[in-house]
Amino acid sequence: MAGVLRAERVWVETFTGLRMEQFGRLLRAVRDRGGNGTLRGRPWCLPLAERVLVVAVYYRTNLTMRQLGPLFGISSSTVCRVVQRLGPLLALEPVARSADAADRLWIVDGTLVPVRDRTVGSSSRNYRFSANVQVIVDADTRLVIAAARPVPGTTADAHAWRASGLAAHCQGVTMLADGAYLNCGMVTPHRKRPRRELLPGEEADNAAHRTVRARVEHVIGRMKNYKILRDCRQHGDGLHHAVQAVAHMHNLALAS
């Protein structure tokens, strides 16, 4: 029995990046959101814990469904149904506004995710069909606060931010961003004026700004350890569900 538990622990921690207790919290969240369904009709060939593991491994490794099927002893079509059914239930939990929201510092940035769905992405500056995803991170905890629905990769960050609807969620919170978010009501770096250098104080402000803003880059880099965000083969809302699930698993891995 101990050997079986060790094998399960190694499997979960190796292929999902989560410890067993963190994976347990993810499983409880999926169960509370109705992951078991009505328990009527034809039963699943895998218990709920293994179905959640299938989805987490799929997002972490980006293996094809033909490759995942033999690992779990199921068909590729079953893997597809599991991902389609449970993927949305792994979404990032809504972050409640805390009493000290006015004292918080959040950072926003956009990242390009290569996609195969031509209706979601567009040919962007990396010469691949990509989608622009806006991500908000807490500067102190480095937890993901929210992630917007993807827009075509050619969309400028400022336009993607305005279209995301996340600004209403950030009322009263100090927002930090790079120079692409000018006139969006955020703290952005000083810009050089025509034929004039930055003042010494402005150079120091920009250096401090870069130091803090780098945290969102680190978070996005950690999220892209889940290889689904390096080449998403999902269509329709698949990328949005993948980003939400990855943000949720990132927060679980970081919180404890």
C-alpha positions in Angstrom: 0.0 0.0 0.0 2.8 2.4 0.9 4.5 1.6 -2.5 1.2 2.5 -4.3 0.9 5.8 -2.5 4.6 6.6 -3.3 4.0 5.8 -6.9 0.9 8.1 -7.0 2.8 10.9 -5.3 5.7 10.6 -7.8 3.2 10.6 -10.7 1.3 13.7 -9.5 4.4 15.7 -8.5 6.4 14.8 -11.6 3.7 15.4 -14.2 1.6 18.2 -12.7 4.1 20.3 -10.7 1.8 20.1 -7.7 2.4 18.4 -4.4 -0.2 15.9 -3.3 -1.9 18.3 -0.9 -2.1 21.0 -3.6 -3.5 18.5 -6.0 -6.0 17.6 -3.4 -7.2 21.2 -3.2 -7.5 21.3 -7.0 -9.6 18.1 -6.8 -11.9 19.5 -4.2 -12.5 22.6 -6.2 -13.4 20.5 -9.3 -15.7 18.3 -7.2 -17.4 21.3 -5.6 -18.1 22.7 -9.1 -19.9 19.6 -10.1 -17.1 17.6 -11.7 -18.8 14.3 -10.8 -21.9 15.4 -12.7 -25.3 13.8 -11.9 -23.8 10.3 -11.7 -26.5 9.2 -14.1 -26.0 7.4 -17.4 -22.9 5.6 -18.4 -20.2 6.0 -15.8 -16.7 7.3 -16.6 -14.0 4.6 -16.8 -11.8 6.6 -14.5 -12.6 8.1 -11.1 -12.7 11.8 -10.7 -9.2 12.1 -9.2 -7.7 10.4 -12.3 -9.7 12.5 -14.7 -8.5 15.7 -13.0 -5.0 14.3 -13.2 -5.5 13.7 -17.0 -6.4 17.3 -17.5 -3.5 18.6 -15.3 -1.0 16.4 -17.1 -2.4 17.5 -20.5 -1.9 21.2 -19.6 1.5 20.6 -18.0 3.1 18.4 -20.8 1.0 19.3 -23.9 1.2 15.7 -25.0 -1.3 14.8 -27.7 -4.4 12.9 -26.7 -3.1 9.8 -28.6 0.0 9.9 -26.3 -2.0 10.5 -23.1 -4.5 7.7 -23.7 -2.1 4.7 -23.3 -0.6 6.4 -20.1 -4.0 6.2 -18.4 -5.3 3.0 -20.2 -8.1 4.9 -22.0 -8.8 5.9 -25.6 -7.8 9.2 -27.1 -11.5 10.1 -27.6 -12.0 9.6 -23.8 -9.1 11.9 -23.1 -10.7 14.5 -25.3 -14.1 14.2 -23.5 -12.4 14.4 -20.1 -10.5 17.6 -21.1 -13.6 19.2 -22.7 -15.7 18.3 -19.6 -13.3 19.2 -16.8 -11.1 21.8 -18.3 -13.5 24.7 -17.5 -13.9 23.4 -13.9 -10.2 23.9 -13.2 -10.5 27.7 -13.8 -8.9 30.3 -11.5 -11.1 31.0 -8.5 -12.4 34.6 -8.3 -10.2 36.7 -6.0 -12.2 38.5 -3.4 -11.4 42.2 -2.8 -9.6 42.5 0.5 -10.1 45.4 3.0 -6.6 46.7 2.2 -7.2 46.8 -1.5 -6.1 50.5 -1.6 -2.7 49.5 -0.3 -2.1 46.7 -2.7 0.1 46.9 -5.8 -1.0 44.8 -8.9 1.0 44.5 -12.1 -0.4 43.8 -15.5 1.2 42.6 -18.7 0.3 40.8 -21.8 1.8 37.6 -23.2 1.6 35.9 -26.6 0.4 32.3 -26.7 0.9 30.4 -30.0 -2.4 28.9 -31.1 -3.7 26.8 -33.9 -7.2 28.2 -34.1 -7.1 31.0 -36.7 -10.3 32.5 -35.3 -8.6 33.2 -31.9 -5.1 34.1 -33.0 -3.5 36.2 -35.7 0.0 36.4 -37.2 1.8 38.6 -34.7 5.3 40.0 -34.2 6.8 36.5 -33.5 5.6 35.4 -37.0 3.3 32.8 -35.5 -0.4 32.7 -35.0 -0.7 33.9 -31.5 -3.2 35.3 -29.0 -2.7 38.1 -26.6 -3.6 37.2 -23.0 -3.6 39.9 -20.3 -2.5 38.7 -16.8 -2.8 40.6 -13.5 -0.4 39.6 -10.7 -0.1 40.7 -7.1 3.3 42.3 -6.6 3.7 41.0 -3.0 2.4 37.5 -3.3 3.1 36.9 -7.0 -0.3 35.2 -7.2 -2.4 35.6 -10.4 -5.3 37.8 -9.7 -7.1 37.5 -13.0 -6.5 36.6 -16.6 -8.5 38.0 -19.5 -10.0 36.2 -22.4 -7.5 35.9 -25.3 -7.6 38.4 -28.2 -5.7 38.2 -31.5 -1.9 38.6 -31.1 -1.8 41.8 -33.3 -3.9 43.6 -30.6 -1.8 46.2 -28.8 -1.6 45.7 -25.0 -3.5 48.9 -24.3 -6.4 47.9 -26.6 -6.4 44.4 -25.2 -6.6 45.8 -21.7 -9.5 48.1 -22.5 -11.4 45.3 -24.2 -10.7 42.8 -21.4 -13.1 44.4 -18.8 -10.6 43.8 -16.1 -10.3 47.5 -15.3 -13.6 47.4 -13.3 -12.1 44.6 -11.1 -9.1 46.9 -10.3 -10.9 49.9 -9.1 -9.1 51.5 -6.1 -5.9 49.3 -6.6 -2.6 50.8 -7.8 -1.8 49.3 -11.1 1.8 49.0 -12.5 2.5 48.5 -16.2 5.0 49.1 -18.9 5.1 51.8 -21.5 2.5 50.0 -23.7 -0.2 51.0 -21.3 0.0 54.8 -21.6 -3.2 56.6 -20.8 -4.8 53.6 -19.2 -4.7 55.0 -15.7 -1.7 53.0 -14.6 1.8 53.8 -13.2 4.0 53.6 -16.3 7.7 54.5 -16.8 8.8 58.0 -17.8 9.3 58.4 -21.5 12.0 60.4 -23.2 10.9 63.7 -24.7 12.0 64.7 -28.2 15.7 65.7 -28.2 15.8 65.6 -24.4 17.2 63.0 -22.0 15.4 61.9 -18.9 16.1 63.7 -15.7 18.2 62.0 -13.1 15.2 61.4 -10.8 13.2 60.0 -13.7 16.0 57.5 -14.5 15.9 56.3 -10.9 12.1 56.0 -11.0 12.3 53.9 -14.2 15.0 51.6 -12.6 12.7 51.0 -9.6 9.8 50.5 -11.9 11.6 47.8 -13.9 12.7 46.0 -10.8 9.1 45.7 -9.5 7.5 45.1 -12.9 9.9 42.1 -13.5 7.7 40.1 -11.1 4.9 39.7 -13.6 7.4 38.5 -16.2 8.6 35.9 -13.7 5.1 34.8 -13.1 4.3 34.5 -16.8 7.5 32.5 -17.3 6.4 30.1 -14.5 3.0 29.7 -16.1 4.6 28.8 -19.3 6.2 25.8 -17.6 2.7 24.4 -18.4 3.5 23.7 -22.1 -0.1 24.2 -23.2 0.8 27.9 -23.2 3.7 27.4 -25.6 1.6 25.8 -28.4 -2.2 25.5 -27.7 -3.9 23.1 -30.0 -7.3 23.7 -28.5 -10.0 25.5 -30.5 -12.8 27.8 -29.4 -12.7 28.6 -25.7 -10.0 25.9 -25.2 -7.2 28.5 -24.8 -9.2 30.6 -22.3 -9.9 27.5 -20.2 -6.3 26.4 -20.3 -5.0 29.9 -19.2 -7.5 29.9 -16.3 -6.6 26.4 -15.2 -2.8 27.1 -15.4 -3.3 30.3 -13.4 -5.2 28.2 -10.7 -2.5 25.6 -10.6 0.2 28.2 -10.4 -1.5 29.8 -7.4 -1.8 26.5 -5.7 1.8 25.7 -6.2 2.9 29.1 -4.9 0.5 29.5 -2.0 2.1 26.7 0.1 
